[in-house]
């Protein structure tokens, strides 16, 4: 689902539209989940 240039707000370049989730988002979620598990196990 590509966005047309006319659908973007003023001042937003076309390169700044992301269609997929970035890999680092998954890494941060995994780190957060591991931190919560470690906190619960080490009570």
C-alpha positions, 0 to 999 in steps of 0.5 A: 500500500504505497502512499501518493505524494499528494496524501502526505502532509506538507514538509514530509518527504516521500522517503520518510514513509515506512511500510514495514516494521524496522528490525530494531523495534523487534530487538527493543521489544525482545530486550524489554520482555527479557528484562521483565522476565528477569525481574520476575524470576529474580524476586 
